[in-house]
């Protein structure tokens, strides 16, 4: 029985016992009684209350033990003996997960933190059932252990409201089968990932992972919130410097070419490399009609200090 079913069963049993207590009181309330009957009813009521307390207390203790004995929050200080280590950083509104592929059958240690506000790191299996979670908090690293039994594509979702695009804050984690023995508390035991994309493929990947959550996959944006990229003065400008600075440092309500940009636009300088920034800018400019020369990593590096 899964955790949610255990909790649901305990709740139903407890609610049923409380309902029986109310029914007994209601039935007794309508009866006329002399002193002896009153004393007897009071005694029965006290006995039932005592038994109800004992049953609820035992149920609470047993239920807590059954549901919490496998609670996946390990000691937070010191090194954990996990075969695989995954670093997780939450930001508005994306997850940075390194590596993005792990092996089934061996313990994975997730080290979870946040770069801005509180998020909730929740991991769902391929069937959409939550398997583990912990808080992503700025200034803290929370550790959680989990062993994947079934390979597949798992989803990381934020369960704590963190701003406008909270519902879209999701990322995939690949779990692959492995017949090889795994030992040692090192991230080096994680299965080798596919070769990193480059050029146009890298730009498309960065856009899908980081930008599409707000600007949409087709670049149409969100009315009155996030501008469409087609026709946007920053995207379409011949000089890419404002585009580079906006991706690196965010908009924060700046006025560019007479247009005020929303303060929700985050800066990606701490999350993306120079190559990634150059690739995603080239992807945006090529996708929405700008034929200017390609941006290079050197151009991005020159704009890192605003």
N, C-alpha and C positions, 0 to 999 in steps of 0.2 A: 504493500500500500504506500502510495507516495505521500509526501509531507502534507500537501493540501488536503488530501482525503482524510488523513489522520486528524488534522485540526477540525475539519468539518464534522467528523464523527463525534469528537469530544464536545464540540459546541452543541450538536443536536441532543446528545445525552444530557448535558447540563441543562439546556433549555427545557427538555422534557420533564426533568425532575422538579424544576422550579414551577412549571405549569401544573404538575400534580399537587404541589403544595398549595397553590392558589385555589385549585379545584376543591381540595379538602376544606379549606377555610370557607369557601363560598357555600358548600353543602352544609357545614355545621352552623353557619350564620343564620340559616332559616329555621332552626329547630328551637322550640321552647324547652327550657331545661331548669330543673331544680338545682339546689346547691351541690348535691352529690353528682348529678350529671355534669354540672359545670366543672367540678374538680376533676372528673374523669376525662372530660374533653380537653381540659388544660393539660393534664398529664400526658394524654395521647399526643397532643400538639407538641409538647416539649420533647417527647421521645422522637417524633417524626423530624422535628427540627435538628435534633442531635444526629440522627441517622443521615439526614440530608447533608449536614455539615461534613460528617465523616466521609460520605460518598463523594461529595464534591472535592474535598481535600485530597482524598486518595486519587480521584480522577485527575486532579491538577498535578499531583506529584508524578503519577505514572505517565500522564500525557506530556509533561515537561521533559521527563527522562527520555521518552520515546522519540520526541521531536528534536530535542536539543543535544542528544548524545553524539550525533553526527554533525553537529553545528560546525561549519567550515571555517570559523575564525580561529586561526592559530595564535600562539604567542607572538606579539608584535615586535619584540626586541630580540636581537640576535639573528643568527643565520638559520634558516629552515632547511631541512634535508629534503629538498625537492629536486627531482630529476630535470625539470624544465622551469625556466623563469621567463615570465612575460611582463614587460614594462608597459603600464597603461597610464595615459595622461588624458584627462577630460578637459575640454575647452568649449566655449560657446561657438559653434554647436557641432562638435565632432569629437571622435576618439582617435588618439594616436596609440596604436598597438604594435609593439615590436617584441618578437617577431609575430607575424600574422598567421603562422602555421605551426601547429604543435602535434605531438604524437598521442594517440590513444593508448591507454593501458599503463601510463606512468604519471606520477604526481606533477601537477603544474602549479607553480607559485605565481599568482598575479600580484604585482606591486602597483597599487592604484593611488593616483594623486590627481590634483586639479591645478590648472594654471590660473583660474579666475574665481569662479563661484562654486558652491557645493553642487555636485552631481551625484547620481546614484548609479553605480556600475552594476548592471543586471545582465546575466548571461542566460540566453534561451537556447534550448536544444532545437534540432531541425523540426520537431513537431510543435514548436511554439510553447514549450513548457519551461518555466524558469528553473534553473538548476543551482545557481549560486548568485550571491550579490554582496556588495559592500559599498560603503560611502567613498566617493572621490572628493577629498577636501583639500583646499589650498593650504600649503604649509605642512601637510602631513602625508605620509605614505602608509596606506592600509594594506595589509597582506591577507590574502585569502588563498586557500589550497583547494584544488579540485582535480579529480582523476576522471578523464573522459573514458567511458566504456564503449561508446559508439562513434565511429568516424562520421563526418558530415560537415555541413556548413552551419555554424552556430552564430547567433546574433547578439551583439552587445547593444543594449538599449539604456538610455537614461531614464530613471524612474522618479527623479526629483525635479520639479519644475524649475527651469534654469533660464527662462527667457523666451523670447518670441518663437524661436524655432526648436523648442524643446522636443516636440513630438518627432522631429526628423533627425534627432541626434542618435544615429545608429551606425554600427560598423560590423563587418563580417569577420569571423575567426574560423579558419579552416582546421579541422581535426582529421588527421590521416591515420590509417592503420599502420602498425609497426610490429613485426615479429621479432625484431632484434631486442636484446636486453639493453636496458638503459640504466646507467648508474652515474652518481656524482651530481652535486648540487650546482650544475652549471648550465647556462643558457646555450652552451655549445652543443648540447645534446639534442637541441631542437632540430627537426628534420630540415634539410637544406631547402631553402625557398627557391622558387623559379627565378631565373635571371631578371634583374631589375630592368624595367622598361626605360627607354630613352627617347629623345626627340619628340615627335608628334604623339607617340604612344604614352610617353611620360606626361605630357601636357594634358591629354585626355583623361588619364588616370587621376592626376591631381585635381582637375576640375570636377570630376565625378565625386571624388572623396571629400573635397573641401568646399567647393564653390556652388555645386548644384543644389545643395540643401537650401540656399537662399535665392540664388538667381535662376534656379530650375535647370533641368538638363538641356532644354532648348534655348536657354538664355533669355526667356521672356520676363524673368523677374516676378515680383509680386506688386500689384498696383498699390501705390501710395506707401510702399514699405521699402522694397528693394528694386532699383531701376532695371529695366531691360538692358541687356548689353548691346544689342543691335541698335546703332545710332547713338549710343552713349558717347558724350564728348571725350571722355578719358580713353575709352576703347578705340575710338575712331581717330584720335589725334595722330598727326604724323610723327610728332615727338613723343616717344613712349615714356619719358621720365615721370610724368604725373601718374601714369598707369603703374609703373614700378613702385613708386612711393606709396600709392594707395594699397596695393597688394601687401607690401611690406609692413606698413604702419597703420593701416586702416583709414577710414574717411573722417570719422569723428566730427561730422557736421561741417567739413571744409567746403568752401565754395571754389569750384574748379571750372574755368570757362563759363562763368555765370551760373553754374548749377550747384545747388546745395546738396551734399551727399549725406545719407542717414548716418547717425552716430552708431548704429548697430553694426556697421561694417568693421569687423575686427582686423587687427594687424596680424600677418602671418610670418613675421620675421623670425620668431623663435621656433617656428614649426617647420618651415620649408627651407631647403637649401637654395643657393643661388641658381643651380641648374633647374630645380623644380619651379622656382618663381619665373625664370626665363621661359621655361617650357609651357607653363600654364598661360602666361601672357601671350605668347605666340599662338597658342591654341585659341584663346579668346579672339584675338585680332583676326586670325585667319577664318574663324568660324562665322564672324559677323561682319565681314566685308572690308577689312583693313588690309591693304596689300603692301604696307610699309615694310622696310627691311626687318629681318628677325632680330629680336632682343637676345643678347648674349648674357652668360653668367657674369662676365666682366661688367656689363652695364648695371646689373643688379647689385653687385658688390659695391659699386661706386655710390649707390643710393641707400646703403644700409644705415648710415648715420645721417638722419634728417637735419 
